Amino acid sequence: MKDPIGLAVDALYVACVENGENKTQRNVAEATGVTEVTIRNRYKGLKVALNL
């Protein structure tokens, strides 16, 4: 089972990207304590799931 916090953080990152917020994966990772690798991997799957 994947960590739900990682999914929540990735949803935050996707919202930033979709709304033109200038936040990098590193910015989000440092602010939330989730690794950049987790964000990167989840982002790929979430993009597919949300048809982005």
Biotite code that builds the C-alpha atoms (Angstrom):
import biotite.structure as struc

atoms = struc.array([
    struc.Atom([0.000, 0.000, 0.000], chain_id="A", res_id=1, res_name="MET", atom_name="CA", element="C"),
    struc.Atom([1.299, 3.420, -0.902], chain_id="A", res_id=2, res_name="LYS", atom_name="CA", element="C"),
    struc.Atom([1.590, 6.178, 1.651], chain_id="A", res_id=3, res_name="ASP", atom_name="CA", element="C"),
    struc.Atom([-1.501, 8.428, 1.540], chain_id="A", res_id=4, res_name="PRO", atom_name="CA", element="C"),
    struc.Atom([0.612, 11.434, 2.535], chain_id="A", res_id=5, res_name="ILE", atom_name="CA", element="C"),
    struc.Atom([2.657, 10.993, -0.640], chain_id="A", res_id=6, res_name="GLY", atom_name="CA", element="C"),
    struc.Atom([-0.522, 10.992, -2.700], chain_id="A", res_id=7, res_name="LEU", atom_name="CA", element="C"),
    struc.Atom([-1.800, 14.127, -0.958], chain_id="A", res_id=8, res_name="ALA", atom_name="CA", element="C"),
    struc.Atom([1.518, 15.883, -1.545], chain_id="A", res_id=9, res_name="VAL", atom_name="CA", element="C"),
    struc.Atom([1.460, 14.892, -5.184], chain_id="A", res_id=10, res_name="ASP", atom_name="CA", element="C"),
    struc.Atom([-2.080, 16.201, -5.555], chain_id="A", res_id=11, res_name="ALA", atom_name="CA", element="C"),
    struc.Atom([-0.777, 19.490, -4.171], chain_id="A", res_id=12, res_name="LEU", atom_name="CA", element="C"),
    struc.Atom([2.058, 19.488, -6.714], chain_id="A", res_id=13, res_name="TYR", atom_name="CA", element="C"),
    struc.Atom([-0.342, 18.710, -9.577], chain_id="A", res_id=14, res_name="VAL", atom_name="CA", element="C"),
    struc.Atom([-2.574, 21.590, -8.451], chain_id="A", res_id=15, res_name="ALA", atom_name="CA", element="C"),
    struc.Atom([0.444, 23.910, -8.493], chain_id="A", res_id=16, res_name="CYS", atom_name="CA", element="C"),
    struc.Atom([1.434, 22.811, -11.992], chain_id="A", res_id=17, res_name="VAL", atom_name="CA", element="C"),
    struc.Atom([-2.103, 23.057, -13.358], chain_id="A", res_id=18, res_name="GLU", atom_name="CA", element="C"),
    struc.Atom([-2.626, 26.532, -11.883], chain_id="A", res_id=19, res_name="ASN", atom_name="CA", element="C"),
    struc.Atom([0.666, 27.982, -13.058], chain_id="A", res_id=20, res_name="GLY", atom_name="CA", element="C"),
    struc.Atom([2.248, 28.190, -9.616], chain_id="A", res_id=21, res_name="GLU", atom_name="CA", element="C"),
    struc.Atom([6.016, 28.302, -9.899], chain_id="A", res_id=22, res_name="ASN", atom_name="CA", element="C"),
    struc.Atom([6.805, 25.442, -7.504], chain_id="A", res_id=23, res_name="LYS", atom_name="CA", element="C"),
    struc.Atom([9.370, 22.771, -8.252], chain_id="A", res_id=24, res_name="THR", atom_name="CA", element="C"),
    struc.Atom([9.253, 19.206, -7.019], chain_id="A", res_id=25, res_name="GLN", atom_name="CA", element="C"),
    struc.Atom([12.143, 20.157, -4.761], chain_id="A", res_id=26, res_name="ARG", atom_name="CA", element="C"),
    struc.Atom([10.175, 23.120, -3.279], chain_id="A", res_id=27, res_name="ASN", atom_name="CA", element="C"),
    struc.Atom([7.212, 20.876, -2.516], chain_id="A", res_id=28, res_name="VAL", atom_name="CA", element="C"),
    struc.Atom([9.428, 18.083, -1.181], chain_id="A", res_id=29, res_name="ALA", atom_name="CA", element="C"),
    struc.Atom([11.250, 20.396, 1.210], chain_id="A", res_id=30, res_name="GLU", atom_name="CA", element="C"),
    struc.Atom([8.017, 21.981, 2.436], chain_id="A", res_id=31, res_name="ALA", atom_name="CA", element="C"),
    struc.Atom([6.276, 18.659, 3.073], chain_id="A", res_id=32, res_name="THR", atom_name="CA", element="C"),
    struc.Atom([9.038, 16.235, 4.008], chain_id="A", res_id=33, res_name="GLY", atom_name="CA", element="C"),
    struc.Atom([8.236, 13.885, 1.122], chain_id="A", res_id=34, res_name="VAL", atom_name="CA", element="C"),
    struc.Atom([11.099, 12.958, -1.207], chain_id="A", res_id=35, res_name="THR", atom_name="CA", element="C"),
    struc.Atom([11.392, 14.323, -4.723], chain_id="A", res_id=36, res_name="GLU", atom_name="CA", element="C"),
    struc.Atom([11.497, 10.739, -5.984], chain_id="A", res_id=37, res_name="VAL", atom_name="CA", element="C"),
    struc.Atom([8.096, 10.034, -4.411], chain_id="A", res_id=38, res_name="THR", atom_name="CA", element="C"),
    struc.Atom([6.636, 13.156, -5.995], chain_id="A", res_id=39, res_name="ILE", atom_name="CA", element="C"),
    struc.Atom([8.161, 12.354, -9.378], chain_id="A", res_id=40, res_name="ARG", atom_name="CA", element="C"),
    struc.Atom([6.907, 8.767, -9.385], chain_id="A", res_id=41, res_name="ASN", atom_name="CA", element="C"),
    struc.Atom([3.441, 9.615, -8.141], chain_id="A", res_id=42, res_name="ARG", atom_name="CA", element="C"),
    struc.Atom([3.158, 12.523, -10.568], chain_id="A", res_id=43, res_name="TYR", atom_name="CA", element="C"),
    struc.Atom([3.591, 10.206, -13.542], chain_id="A", res_id=44, res_name="LYS", atom_name="CA", element="C"),
    struc.Atom([0.788, 7.935, -12.336], chain_id="A", res_id=45, res_name="GLY", atom_name="CA", element="C"),
    struc.Atom([-1.498, 10.770, -11.323], chain_id="A", res_id=46, res_name="LEU", atom_name="CA", element="C"),
    struc.Atom([-1.115, 12.464, -14.716], chain_id="A", res_id=47, res_name="LYS", atom_name="CA", element="C"),
    struc.Atom([-2.286, 9.280, -16.392], chain_id="A", res_id=48, res_name="VAL", atom_name="CA", element="C"),
    struc.Atom([-5.159, 8.792, -13.957], chain_id="A", res_id=49, res_name="ALA", atom_name="CA", element="C"),
    struc.Atom([-6.348, 12.383, -14.413], chain_id="A", res_id=50, res_name="LEU", atom_name="CA", element="C"),
    struc.Atom([-5.752, 12.424, -18.196], chain_id="A", res_id=51, res_name="ASN", atom_name="CA", element="C"),
    struc.Atom([-3.369, 15.387, -17.997], chain_id="A", res_id=52, res_name="LEU", atom_name="CA", element="C"),
])
